[in-house]
């Protein structure tokens, strides 16, 4: 069983590309059930997601988030143990230079088969690359907490640029984003066995 998460809209955005893509994904792929989870843009989203992982006995999790300003889909290599955001979360919190987990590792790497994901998605003709930073906002926070709490779980994070329907640039088409994420899930399932 795989969990795929996305975030609600936040800040000035009325839509979130990750949520728009999540809503288009199938409920099952390669005989594996997909549990879709929508998270609020707040640090406590990590605890909500951890609860879902345990409750559903997930073997794999792919977390999705919006990365406005990026011009391609990005597979995140590492989550860092740092919250540092000047954009308020949905509770109005602004956090600066704070460890996510005291005593935790400085960074935790994805366990997604990122090289295979990138290769397979590029074969679809969709622009995708590796990113060496998930940032220091809620996406990174959730990614870090999940990797810390579930070290043996196949887990990682993929950022999606704006979609054309959001009216901002740069953007990717909704079809390309959905196809890319569906392929990333399929590749992950194949590699995880």
Residue pairs with C-beta under 8 A, 6 or more apart in sequence:
1 32
1 33
1 34
1 35
1 56
1 57
1 58
1 59
1 60
2 29
2 32
2 33
2 34
2 35
2 58
2 59
2 60
2 61
2 62
2 185
2 188
2 189
3 34
3 35
3 36
3 37
3 49
3 52
3 53
3 56
3 58
3 60
3 61
3 62
4 22
4 25
4 34
4 35
4 36
4 37
4 61
4 62
4 63
4 64
4 181
4 185
5 22
5 36
5 37
5 38
5 39
5 49
5 52
5 61
5 62
5 63
5 64
5 142
6 16
6 18
6 19
6 21
6 22
6 36
6 37
6 38
6 39
6 64
6 65
7 16
7 18
7 19
7 38
7 39
7 40
7 41
7 45
7 64
7 65
7 66
7 138
7 139
8 16
8 19
8 38
8 39
8 40
8 41
8 90
9 15
9 16
9 19
10 16
10 41
10 87
10 89
10 90
11 87
11 88
13 66
13 68
13 166
15 163
15 165
15 166
16 66
17 66
17 68
17 160
17 161
17 162
17 163
17 166
17 177
18 64
18 65
18 66
18 160
19 38
20 163
20 165
20 174
20 177
21 64
21 160
21 163
21 174
21 177
21 178
21 181
22 36
22 38
22 64
23 36
24 174
24 178
25 34
25 36
25 178
25 181
25 182
25 185
26 34
26 182
27 33
27 34
27 36
28 34
29 182
29 185
29 186
29 189
30 186
30 189
30 190
32 189
34 185
35 52
35 56
35 58
37 48
37 49
37 52
39 45
39 48
39 49
39 142
40 48
40 90
41 89
41 90
41 138
42 89
42 90
42 91
42 93
42 138
43 83
43 89
43 93
43 95
43 138
43 141
45 138
45 141
45 142
46 141
46 142
46 144
46 145
46 146
47 145
49 61
49 63
49 142
49 145
49 146
50 145
50 146
50 149
50 150
52 58
53 61
53 146
53 150
53 153
58 153
59 153
59 154
59 192
60 153
60 154
60 155
60 188
60 189
60 192
61 146
61 150
61 153
61 154
61 155
61 156
62 112
62 155
62 156
62 157
62 158
62 181
62 184
62 185
62 188
63 139
63 142
63 143
63 146
63 155
63 156
63 157
63 158
64 157
64 158
64 159
64 160
64 181
65 134
65 138
65 139
65 157
65 158
65 159
65 160
66 159
66 160
66 161
66 162
67 74
67 135
67 139
67 159
67 160
67 161
68 161
68 162
68 168
69 161
69 170
70 131
70 159
70 161
70 170
71 127
71 161
71 170
72 127
72 128
72 129
72 161
72 172
73 121
73 126
73 127
73 128
73 129
73 158
73 159
73 160
73 161
73 172
73 177
73 180
73 181
74 128
74 129
74 130
74 131
74 158
74 159
75 110
75 112
75 114
75 117
75 118
75 128
75 129
75 130
75 131
75 156
75 157
75 158
75 184
76 110
76 131
76 133
76 134
76 139
76 143
76 156
76 157
76 158
76 159
77 109
77 110
77 114
77 130
77 131
77 132
78 107
78 108
78 109
78 110
78 132
78 133
78 134
79 107
79 108
79 110
79 134
79 140
79 143
79 144
79 147
79 157
80 106
80 107
80 133
80 134
80 136
80 140
80 144
81 99
81 100
81 101
81 104
81 105
81 106
81 107
81 108
81 144
82 97
82 98
82 99
82 100
82 136
82 140
83 95
83 98
83 99
83 100
83 136
83 137
83 140
83 141
84 95
84 96
84 97
84 98
84 136
85 94
85 95
85 96
85 136
85 137
85 138
86 94
86 96
87 94
87 137
88 94
89 138
100 141
100 144
100 145
100 148
101 144
101 145
101 148
104 144
104 148
105 148
108 144
108 147
108 148
108 151
109 147
110 147
110 155
110 156
110 157
111 147
111 153
111 154
111 155
111 156
112 154
112 155
112 156
112 158
112 184
112 188
113 187
113 188
113 191
113 192
114 130
114 156
116 187
116 191
117 128
117 183
117 184
117 187
117 188
118 128
118 129
118 130
120 183
120 184
120 186
120 187
121 128
121 180
121 183
121 184
121 187
122 128
124 176
124 179
124 180
124 183
126 172
126 176
126 177
126 179
126 180
126 183
127 172
127 176
128 180
131 159
133 140
134 140
134 143
134 157
134 159
139 157
139 159
140 157
142 157
143 156
143 157
146 153
146 155
147 155
154 188
154 191
154 192
158 181
158 184
160 172
160 177
160 181
161 170
161 171
161 172
161 177
162 168
162 169
162 170
162 171
162 172
163 171
163 172
163 173
163 174
163 177
164 171
164 172
164 173
164 174
165 174
